[in-house]
Amino acid sequence: MPVFLILALLFLPNYASAEEEETEAPTIEYVDMKPDFIVNLSNSSNYLRASMQLMVSGTGVADDIKKNLPAIRHSILLKFGDLTMDQLQSNEQRETLRADTLELIKSTLKTCSVDDSKLLDVFFTEFLMQ
C-alpha cells in the first residue's frame, strides 16, 4: 500500500501539468478583404489600390466579420476616398492609416453589434498609388 501511495504522488504532478498543456492557445485566423479597395483620392486624378487582411482571434470571429463585410467595406471606402496623395507618402503616414483603419473597422463592428475585441490587427498586403 505505501508503495502505491508513493507512486501515485510521483505521477500526480505530471498529471496536473498535462491538464495545463491541454489548454488550447487562441486560434489566429486571417480574413482576406477581397476584392481589393480601389478609390479615387481626394482632389486629384490619383487613385489608391489596397489589399488588406484582418487578423482575428477565436472561433467564429471570421464568420462575424464576413457577415458584416459590406458595412466594413463601405466605411473603409469613405475613409480612403477622403485621403490625398500627400497624406500617404511616408511609411509613418501609411502606418497611421493602418492604425486608423483598425479603429474604423472596430467601430463599424460595434455598430453592427459584433464583439470587436477579437479583431487584433489590419495588414496592408498591397498598397499602390498612382
N, C-alpha and C positions, 0 to 999 in steps of 0.2 A: 504493500500500500504506500509506504513512504517513497519508494522509487517512482511510482506512478505520479505522485504529487510533485516530486522534483521535476520529472519530465514535463508535466503539464505547465509548471511555472516557467520552464525554459522556453517552451514554444508559445506561450501567451504573448510576449512582446512581438513576436513575428506575426502573429495573427492580427494584432492591433495595427501594425504598420501596413499589412496587406489591405486592411479596410481603408486606410488613408490613401493608399495608392489607387484604389478603385474610384475615388472621386475624380470625375472627368473634368478636364480643363474646358473652358468655354470654347465653343465651336466658332472659328473665324471663317467668314464667308465673304466673297466679293460679289457685288451686284453690278453688272455691266449696264451702263446707262446708254443703251442703243436706241435709236440712231444717234450719231454724233450731233452735237449742238453747232449749228451754223447760223450766225446772226450778223446783221449789218451793224457796224459800230456807230455810235452816235456822232452826228455832224460830219460825216465823211463818206467816201465811197469805199472805205475799207471794210473788211469783214473778219470775223473770228470763227475758226473751226476748232472745237474742243471735244475730245473724247474723255469720258470720266468713268471711274469705278468707285463704288462706295464700299467701305469695309464695315461689316456688321458683325456683331457677336450674339450667338444664341440661335436656337432653332426657331423657325417661323418668322424671323425678322425680315429675311429677304422677301418672303411672300407678302408681308405687310407693305413693304416698300414698293414692290411691283404692282400691288393693287392701287397704290396712290401715285403711280408714276406720272399720269397726266398732270396732276396738280403740282408735283415737284418740277417737272419739265417746264411748265408754264412760269413758275416763279423764277427759275434759272434763266429762261429766255428773256424775261423782262429785265432781270438784273444785268445780264451780259449786254443787252441792247442799249443800256444807258452808259456803257463804258466808251472811252475814247482810246485811240491808238496810244496816246501819251500816257495813259494810266496802266499800260500793260508792257512797257518796255523793259523793265528790270526784273530780275528774279525775285527781288523783295516785293515788288508790286504783284507779281503772279502768286507769290506765297500768301500775300494779303487777300487776294481774290479767292484762293483756295480756302482759307480760314473763313472768309465771309460767306462763301458758298456752303460750307459745312453748317454754319449757323442758320443760313437761309433754309436749307433742307430740314434742319431740326425744327425750325419754326413752322414750316409747312406741315411736317408730320404732326406737330402738336395741334394745329388747326384741324387736321383730319382725325384727331383722337387716337393717334398712334404713339406708343412709347418711344421717345427719341433717344433714350439713354443707351440703347443698343447700337446706335449709329456711331461708329468710332472715328471714321475719317473719310476724307474725299481725296482721290488721287486723279490728277490730270495725266492721262496716258498718251495724249496727243494734244498739241497746242500750236495752232498755225494762225498767223495774222497776215493779211495781205491787203 
